Amino acid sequence: MDNTKHTQTNNKTGSGIVNESVLANPYEYHKGNNNVEISLTKKYPDFHHYKLQFRSAIDTGYAENGVVKSELYLPQAQHQFPLMILVHGMGDLSIIPCKLIARQLVKEGIACCIPYLTIHSKRMPLPMKQKFPVFSDKEWFQSYRLSVIDIRQIIDWADDNGEYNTENTGVLGISFGGLVSSIAMGADQRIKAGVFIVSGGNSPKIEWLSQNRRYQKSSKLSEEKYHEKQHAYNLYLDEVSRNGFQNVKAPFPGYLLDPMTYASNIKNRRVQMINAKYDKYIPRQAAIDFWEACGKPPIKWIPLGHTSLWLWAPAIVKTVRRFAVESFEL
């Protein structure tokens, strides 16, 4: 890859813009990255750092959402790189651990891409910035949908680029990024491996037990109502496990935002979970439910909270690095 800014346009699928209402599966979209721009920002001894951006496949009506911006770290070795997509959580500072991990993985010959999601200030529309993080159900649905499709579009781009070995593609997600990464992995068979940090599943249980103010309204439900919601979701999951989520109509849109819906698709692939024992936002029980649904993959418990677990950053990075090397057989 040279150090000049260049543009790629793929017109195989037209504009790439789809209307949300025409999709039965919200994570499907018209394939083809449009107006891809790559520019070198700096050369380091071990890797080159680029800016990568492309046109989103989804038109939300907000210009800020229209361009997917990302950081790209490429090893200097000239061969087909494995690709790890690292997905940040809520709040701009959550991208810092992604950059820290990327700088270690690139030393192993793994290309790393960090997209700025629509919940990051670089892409968040003003109306959402004004009430962040208290969004409407529709805004949350849109945020999940855009984020999952961002990940899938990056893989599309890599598929068309001979520098990457897209048979070795992984995702790493932190918090909200862990939720959307696991959904992406369940929806896209091209993703071979996933690392989910302070993430989990089972939205009725998260709503009931979490101390996140987003769920304060749900926490006021009676215990009877909570069990009714949990029972209804379990019936849906049973049907999904038999027929596939694409073939089951979700009674509630929120079911399509829950990693548990996609766990049966993830079960036979490589997964590493890293969770906090004292997480106020993703309760331990919800992490365990997702862990069991994924076939009980390796899980590392950090004896800290949702954000304080990064005090153990060296141990977390070591776990991720070892998992990636083993998954990609480097």
N, C-alpha and C positions, 0 to 999 in steps of 0.2 A: 504494500500500500504506500503510495507516494505522499508527500507532504503538502500537496496542493488541494485546494477546495474544489470538489467536483460534484456534479449532480447526476443522479440516475433517475430516469422516468420509466415506469412500467405501465403500459397502457393495455396490457393483455385483458384486464378485467374492467375497463372503463375507468370511471372516476374513483372507484373504491368507496364511494359514499353509499351507505345503506340506511334505510328507515327502520328504526327499532321495532315498529309495529308489524313488520313483515317476517320477523324471525321467531320461530317456535323455540329455538335454542338461542338465548341471548348472547352466547359467546361465539356464534357463527358470524361470518362477515365475508365480504367479497375479497378474495385473495389479491395480493399484488401491492407492494410498497410503492408509493408515489413520491416523486421529488426527494429522493434520498440525498442528503448532503453530509459529507464527511470531511472534517478538517483537522489537521494535526495541530495540537496545542503545545506539546513538549515531548522531547526525547529524553528518556531516562536510561541509565546503564542497563537495566533489565527489561525495559518495555517502552513502548510508545503510547502516549495518551492522545486520544482523539475526541472530538465532539461528533456525535452522530445524531441526525434528526431526520424525520420523515413525516409525511402527511398521515394523519390518523384515518383509519377506515370508517370511522363513525363521525357523523356530523351532529353535534349536540346543539348547534345554534350559538355556541360560544367560541369566539376566535381563539381564546387561550387554549382550548382543548384541541384545536385543529392540528397542531404540530406537536409530535412526540419528540422531546429532547432527551438525550442520554449521554452518558460518559462511556467511552470505549477504551479498554486497556488491552493492548496486543503484545504478546511475547515477541522477542526479536527473532527467535528461531523461525526459519522459513519452512513450515510444514503445515498440514491441516490441523488447526487448533481445535481442541474441545471448546465448547462455549458454555459459560455459566452466566445466567441472567440473575442479577442480585436486585431484590425488590424491597424498597424502604417502607417504613411504616408511617404513622401519623406524625405530622410535625416535621419541619425542615431538618432539624438536627438528626433525625433518624437515618438520614442518608450517610452520616459519618461512619457508622460501623460497616456499611456496605463498601465504602471506599477503602477502609482498613483491611477488610477481608480480600477485596479485589487485588490489592497490592501484594498480598501473600500468594494468592492463587496464580497470578500471572507469572510468578517465579517458577511455578511448576509446569509452565507451558500451556496454561489454560487462559483463553481469551475471556474477558469479563465485560459485561455490558450492564450499566446501571441506568434504567429509565427514570425520568422524573414523572411520577404519576400525577393525575389530575388533583390529588389532595396536597400536592406540593405547591408552594406559593408561586413557583415559576409557571404553573399551568392552571392554577385555581382561578375560576372566574370571580369577578368582584362580588356578585351577589352571594356566593358561597364563602368568600373570605370574610364578609361582614358578619356571618353567623357561625363560622367554624368554631368547634367541631359539631355543632348541633344542626344536622341536616334533616331534610324531610326524607320519608321513605323513598320517594322517587329519586332524590339526589343521591342517596346511598346506593340505590340500585344502579344508577348511571355510573357512579364512581367505581363500583365493582366491575361492571361490564367493560368500561373503558380500560381499566387496569389489566384485566385478563387479556383483552384483545391487543393491548400494547405489547405484552409478552409474546403473544402468538405472531404478531407482525415482525418482531425482531427475529424470530426463528425463520419466518418467510424470507426475510432479507438475507440471513445467513445461508439459507438453502440455495439462494441464487448466486452466492458468492463463493468461489472456489477455494478461498482461504480457510474455510471452516469445515470441520468434520461434524456435521449435524447429527450423525448417529450417536455422537457423544455430546448431548445437550442436557444441561441441568438448570434447575432454578433454586435460588435461595431467597427466602422471604422472612422478614422480621415483622412480627405483630400483624398489623393490617396487611403488610406485604406477604406474610406467611399464609394468611387466609386466601388472598388472590392467587398466590403461587400454587397452592395446593389445588385450587379450582382449575387453574391453567393446566396443571399436570394431569388432572382427571379428564379434562376436556381435550387434551392434545397428546396423542400417543407418541409424538416425536420427543417428548421430554423423558429422558432415561432415568434421571435421578433428582431428588428433591431434598433440600434442607429447610426445615420449618422451625423457626426460632420464636419462642413465646407465642405460639399459635395453638390452635386446637379445632374443635368442632362442636356441633350440637347447640344450635342457637337458642332453643328454649332453655337449656340448662345455663348457658352463658348469660342470658337475660335475667334469669332467676337468681343466680349466685354472684354475678359480677358487681363490683362497686363502681363501675364506669357510669358516669352521670347520663350517658346516652340511654342506659337501661333503667333509669330511676322509675319511669312510668310503669315498665313491665314488672319491676320488683314489688309494686303495690298490688299485683294480682294475688288473689287468694291461692292457697295451696291446691285447692281443688281445680282451679282454672289452669294452674301451671301443669298439673298432671294430665289434664285434658289435652293441652298443647303438646306435651311430650308424647303422649299416646298417639295423637294424630300424626306427628312427625315420624314416629317409629313405624307406623303402618306404611307411610310413604316410602321410607327407606327400604323396607322389606320389598316393596314393589319395584323400586329402583334396582335393588340387587339382583332381582330376577330378570328384569327386562331392559335395564340400562336407562340412565336419566333422560336420554334423548327421546325415549319412547313412553315416558310417563308424564302426564300433565300434572304440574305442580299445583296443588290447591291454593298455595300462597306464594307470591313472588319471592318472599324471603327465603324459601327453601332453596332457591337457585343461587343464593349467596352463601350457603353453608358448606364448608368443606366435607362434612359427613355425606352429603349427597353424592360426592365424587370419589369417596374412599374406596369403593369396590373396584374402580378403574385404576387406582394407585397400588392396590394390594400386592401385586406381583413385581413391582419395580423397587429400585433402591431408594430408601428413605432414611434420613437421620433427623430425629427431633431433639431440640434443645429447649427445655422449659424451666421456668422459675418456680421453686417450691411455694413461694409466698406471693404469687401473682394475684393482684387485685382485679385485673381486667379479664384474664383468661383463667378461670378457676381450674384447679388441679383436676377436678372430675371431668371437665370438658376436654382437657388435654388427653386424659386417659381414654375417654370414649373414642376420640379420633385415633389414638395410638392403637387401640384394639381393632378398630374398623380397618386400619391399614395393615393388619396382620402382625402387630406387635414388633415393629422395626426397632433398631437401636434408639434409645432415648437417654439423654443426659439431663439430670436434674441439678440445677444450680441453686444453692441455699440462699437465694436473695429474691428480690421483687422484679416486677415487669421491666423496669428501666435500670435498676441498680445491678442487675445481673452483668452489665458491661464492666463492672469492677473485676470480673473474671475474664476479661477480653482475651488474654493470652491463651487460656484453656479453651475458650470457645473457638478461637481461630485455629488452634491446633487440631481440634476435633473436626472442623470443617475441612481443613487442608487434607487431613488423612482420609476422610470420607471421599473427597473429590478425586484424589489420586487413585484410590481403590476402585471407585465407580467407573472412572475413565481408563483404568488399567494402564496408568502411566509408569 
